[in-house]
Amino acid sequence: MASKAPPTDLTIRTASHSDAAALVAAIDDVAREGRFFTRSAFSQNPEVEAAFIDLTIGRGGTVLVAETSGRIVGWLTLRRDKTPFRRHVCQLGMGVLRPFRGQGVGRRLLDEGLRFAHASEKIERVELAVRATNVAAIALYQTAGFCYEGRRMRAVRDDLGRYDDEILMAHATTTM
Ligand SMILES: CC(C)(COP(=O)(O)OP(=O)(O)OC[C@H]1O[C@@H](n2cnc3c(N)ncnc32)[C@H](O)[C@@H]1OP(=O)(O)O)[C@@H](O)C(=O)NCCC(=O)NCCS
């Protein structure tokens, strides 16, 4: 829950090449908590990550970063599907560094991501999969208008052999 006010200098902006190394470090930090993603580390080469930023943006999606005091403390990606019949769909991923949670950073990132999706003529639907034990993220997505679409049973098995379900959610960004 957003129990503290957001950092006063918090900015949400589109990522650029020069953010690649900090972005990898932020994703790796959250992955290493082991409870949220489907991996326990993220060791991407920054040059590959810079290419990923370009490709994601070039295909009509976005990569946003949350920055405070010159530090990247959160991110959000919207990746458009490249399959011919699914180009109206994009996949959402996001995270906020642990010390910066509960301060409204995730909400600001998601608001901005959804604003981008609504403004895009190409995106009609934002999809995501979230681990069933991740109550904070599920609450955030529900309050932002995402609908429950299903559950993949025991879809995740971590390094210690513990299982988790995945909840599938989606947000329509056009009126049907
Ligand atoms: C999910 C996550 C991005 C939320 O970011 P955050 O900056 O902490 O969230 P905010 O402070 O903006 O809170 C937004 C909403 O999230 C929900 N929320 C946040 N923390 C919560 C908690 N501990 N318990 C329940 N709900 C919570 C609430 O609905 C909250 O809205 P409210 O403040 O009006 O009650 C963050 O917890 C995170 O990075 N988690 C690890 C990575 C992750 O789970 N990524 C998503 C994978 S699908």
PDBQT file of the ligand as one rigid body, heavy atoms in Angstrom, charges set to zero:
ROOT
HETATM    1  C1  LIG A 201       3.813  -4.535  -7.410  1.00  0.00    +0.000 C 
HETATM    2  C2  LIG A 201       4.685  -3.280  -7.261  1.00  0.00    +0.000 C 
HETATM    3  C3  LIG A 201       5.188  -2.862  -8.628  1.00  0.00    +0.000 C 
HETATM    4  C4  LIG A 201       3.859  -2.152  -6.661  1.00  0.00    +0.000 C 
HETATM    5  O1  LIG A 201       4.667  -0.990  -6.635  1.00  0.00    +0.000 OA
HETATM    6  P1  LIG A 201       4.585   0.038  -5.409  1.00  0.00    +0.000 P 
HETATM    7  O2  LIG A 201       5.355   1.232  -5.799  1.00  0.00    +0.000 OA
HETATM    8  O3  LIG A 201       4.985  -0.628  -4.142  1.00  0.00    +0.000 OA
HETATM    9  O4  LIG A 201       3.020   0.317  -5.375  1.00  0.00    +0.000 OA
HETATM   10  P2  LIG A 201       2.279   1.661  -4.900  1.00  0.00    +0.000 P 
HETATM   11  O5  LIG A 201       2.917   2.185  -3.659  1.00  0.00    +0.000 OA
HETATM   12  O6  LIG A 201       2.167   2.579  -6.055  1.00  0.00    +0.000 OA
HETATM   13  O7  LIG A 201       0.848   1.089  -4.538  1.00  0.00    +0.000 OA
HETATM   14  C5  LIG A 201      -0.109   0.929  -5.582  1.00  0.00    +0.000 C 
HETATM   15  C6  LIG A 201      -1.148  -0.085  -5.186  1.00  0.00    +0.000 C 
HETATM   16  O8  LIG A 201      -0.567  -1.391  -5.103  1.00  0.00    +0.000 OA
HETATM   17  C7  LIG A 201      -1.238  -2.132  -4.097  1.00  0.00    +0.000 C 
HETATM   18  N1  LIG A 201      -0.252  -2.464  -3.070  1.00  0.00    +0.000 N 
HETATM   19  C8  LIG A 201       1.014  -1.971  -2.964  1.00  0.00    +0.000 A 
HETATM   20  N2  LIG A 201       1.634  -2.572  -1.927  1.00  0.00    +0.000 NA
HETATM   21  C9  LIG A 201       0.752  -3.430  -1.386  1.00  0.00    +0.000 A 
HETATM   22  C10 LIG A 201       0.813  -4.357  -0.303  1.00  0.00    +0.000 A 
HETATM   23  N3  LIG A 201       1.922  -4.490   0.435  1.00  0.00    +0.000 N 
HETATM   24  N4  LIG A 201      -0.274  -5.125  -0.037  1.00  0.00    +0.000 NA
HETATM   25  C11 LIG A 201      -1.401  -4.994  -0.781  1.00  0.00    +0.000 A 
HETATM   26  N5  LIG A 201      -1.515  -4.125  -1.820  1.00  0.00    +0.000 NA
HETATM   27  C12 LIG A 201      -0.450  -3.367  -2.107  1.00  0.00    +0.000 A 
HETATM   28  C13 LIG A 201      -2.321  -1.258  -3.531  1.00  0.00    +0.000 C 
HETATM   29  O9  LIG A 201      -3.499  -1.487  -4.287  1.00  0.00    +0.000 OA
HETATM   30  C14 LIG A 201      -1.775   0.126  -3.833  1.00  0.00    +0.000 C 
HETATM   31  O10 LIG A 201      -2.792   1.087  -3.952  1.00  0.00    +0.000 OA
HETATM   32  P3  LIG A 201      -3.210   2.020  -2.692  1.00  0.00    +0.000 P 
HETATM   33  O11 LIG A 201      -1.957   2.726  -2.291  1.00  0.00    +0.000 OA
HETATM   34  O12 LIG A 201      -4.222   2.900  -3.277  1.00  0.00    +0.000 OA
HETATM   35  O13 LIG A 201      -3.691   1.089  -1.643  1.00  0.00    +0.000 OA
HETATM   36  C15 LIG A 201       5.872  -3.560  -6.269  1.00  0.00    +0.000 C 
HETATM   37  O14 LIG A 201       5.344  -4.132  -5.100  1.00  0.00    +0.000 OA
HETATM   38  C16 LIG A 201       6.938  -4.470  -6.838  1.00  0.00    +0.000 C 
HETATM   39  O15 LIG A 201       7.818  -4.019  -7.561  1.00  0.00    +0.000 OA
HETATM   40  N6  LIG A 201       6.901  -5.759  -6.522  1.00  0.00    +0.000 N 
HETATM   41  C17 LIG A 201       7.939  -6.690  -6.976  1.00  0.00    +0.000 C 
HETATM   42  C18 LIG A 201       7.942  -6.868  -8.488  1.00  0.00    +0.000 C 
HETATM   43  C19 LIG A 201       6.589  -7.255  -9.001  1.00  0.00    +0.000 C 
HETATM   44  O16 LIG A 201       5.786  -7.851  -8.298  1.00  0.00    +0.000 OA
HETATM   45  N7  LIG A 201       6.345  -6.925 -10.274  1.00  0.00    +0.000 N 
HETATM   46  C20 LIG A 201       5.111  -7.289 -10.924  1.00  0.00    +0.000 C 
HETATM   47  C21 LIG A 201       5.196  -8.692 -11.440  1.00  0.00    +0.000 C 
HETATM   48  S1  LIG A 201       3.736  -9.165 -12.348  1.00  0.00    +0.000 SA
ENDROOT
TORSDOF 0
